[in-house]
Amino acid sequence: MVTTVERQQLRQELVSQGYAWDYIDTWQPKTTLYRHAPGLDIEGKIVFPVGTAMRGVPGNPDYVARKSRLGMLLYPPMDNCECRWCVERMGGPEIIEVAKEIAKEWDDDKELLLSSVTCQTCGYNAEARTHPGALSKLRVHMKTHEVVSTT
């Protein structure tokens, strides 16, 4: 049984990796994780390159948090990804510092968001500060399209 303190720590860890705040309450039984860090074998050779999708893995918050520490996240690696593996691959933390300064300038306007994703089904616009956050909001929204069968 997970205590409230452990649940809050897990929630904070997931949020720090780019997941939505309510992921711990709305997780799916199965999900797809994408590699942001290459998968290496015992000899150090790359077996799974960056961007490889692992489909059908458990969506349990504890499992997802453990895999996120290894560089496997719910969203594919992108140019604007701020995870430590993508930052290292793109040239280091200097790039992120510049991006954060630009974001801080945009934050002063309080109307500009960094990322927005549109639902293909109904046109709903999921907005968030980060692209992974917008994708997570879109995933939660997509549950409203599920057909509920009545028996």
C-alpha positions in Angstrom: 0.0 0.0 0.0 1.3 3.4 -0.9 1.2 6.1 1.7 0.2 9.7 0.9 3.7 10.9 1.3 5.0 8.3 -1.1 2.2 9.1 -3.6 3.1 12.8 -3.4 6.8 12.1 -3.9 6.0 9.9 -6.9 3.7 12.6 -8.3 6.5 15.2 -8.0 9.0 12.9 -9.7 6.6 12.3 -12.6 5.9 16.0 -12.9 9.6 16.8 -13.0 10.0 14.4 -15.9 7.3 16.3 -17.9 4.2 14.2 -17.0 0.8 15.9 -16.3 0.0 16.5 -12.6 -3.0 14.1 -12.7 -1.1 11.2 -14.4 -1.0 9.4 -11.1 -4.8 9.5 -11.0 -5.5 8.8 -14.7 -2.9 6.3 -15.9 -3.6 3.7 -18.6 -3.0 0.0 -17.9 -0.7 -0.2 -21.0 1.2 2.5 -22.7 4.1 3.3 -25.0 7.4 4.5 -23.8 10.1 6.1 -26.0 13.8 5.9 -25.5 15.5 9.3 -24.9 18.7 7.5 -23.8 20.1 4.7 -26.0 19.7 1.1 -24.8 23.1 -0.5 -24.4 24.2 -4.1 -24.1 26.8 -5.4 -21.7 29.7 -4.4 -24.1 28.4 -0.9 -24.4 27.1 -1.2 -27.9 23.8 0.5 -28.8 21.0 -2.1 -29.0 18.1 0.3 -28.9 18.7 3.7 -30.5 17.2 6.9 -29.3 13.5 7.2 -30.3 12.8 3.5 -30.2 9.2 2.9 -29.1 8.4 0.2 -26.5 4.8 -0.6 -26.9 2.5 -2.4 -24.4 4.5 -1.7 -21.3 2.7 -1.2 -18.0 1.3 2.4 -17.4 1.5 2.1 -13.6 3.0 5.4 -12.2 5.6 3.6 -10.2 6.8 1.6 -13.3 6.8 4.7 -15.5 8.7 6.7 -12.9 11.4 3.9 -12.6 11.7 3.8 -16.4 11.9 7.6 -16.7 15.1 7.4 -14.6 16.5 5.2 -17.3 15.6 7.6 -20.1 12.3 6.0 -21.2 9.4 8.6 -21.3 5.8 8.7 -22.6 6.7 11.1 -25.4 9.2 10.8 -28.3 12.4 12.8 -28.1 12.1 16.2 -29.9 14.2 19.3 -30.5 12.5 21.1 -27.6 12.7 18.2 -25.1 14.3 19.2 -21.7 15.2 15.8 -20.4 18.8 15.3 -19.4 19.5 12.9 -22.2 18.2 15.1 -24.9 20.0 18.1 -23.4 23.3 16.2 -23.5 22.6 15.0 -27.1 21.8 18.5 -28.3 24.8 20.2 -26.9 24.5 20.6 -23.2 22.8 22.7 -20.6 23.8 26.0 -22.1 21.0 25.6 -24.8 18.4 24.9 -22.1 19.5 28.0 -20.1 18.9 30.2 -23.2 15.6 28.5 -23.8 14.6 29.2 -20.2 15.5 32.8 -20.5 13.3 33.1 -23.6 10.5 31.3 -21.8 10.9 33.7 -18.9 10.5 36.7 -21.3 7.4 35.0 -22.7 6.1 34.3 -19.2 6.0 38.1 -18.6 3.3 38.3 -21.3 1.3 35.5 -19.5 -0.7 34.9 -22.6 2.0 33.0 -24.6 2.3 29.3 -24.0 5.2 27.2 -25.2 3.3 24.3 -26.7 -0.2 23.5 -28.0 -1.6 20.3 -29.5 -4.9 19.9 -31.3 -7.2 16.9 -31.0 -7.7 15.3 -34.4 -11.2 14.2 -33.5 -12.9 17.3 -32.1 -10.5 20.1 -32.5 -9.9 20.6 -28.8 -6.7 22.6 -28.2 -4.5 21.2 -25.3 -2.1 23.9 -24.1 0.8 23.6 -21.7 4.2 25.1 -21.0 6.0 22.1 -22.5 5.2 19.8 -25.4 5.1 16.7 -23.2 2.7 18.5 -20.9 0.4 19.4 -23.9 0.6 15.7 -25.1 -0.3 14.5 -21.6 -3.3 16.8 -21.5 -4.4 15.6 -24.9 -4.2 12.0 -23.8 -6.5 12.7 -20.9 -8.9 14.6 -23.2 -8.9 11.6 -25.6 -10.6 9.5 -22.9 -13.7 11.7 -23.4 -14.0 10.2 -26.9 -14.1 6.6 -25.6 -17.5 5.0 -26.2 -19.1 3.6 -23.1 -21.2 0.5 -23.7 -24.3 0.0 -21.7 -25.5 -3.5 -20.9 
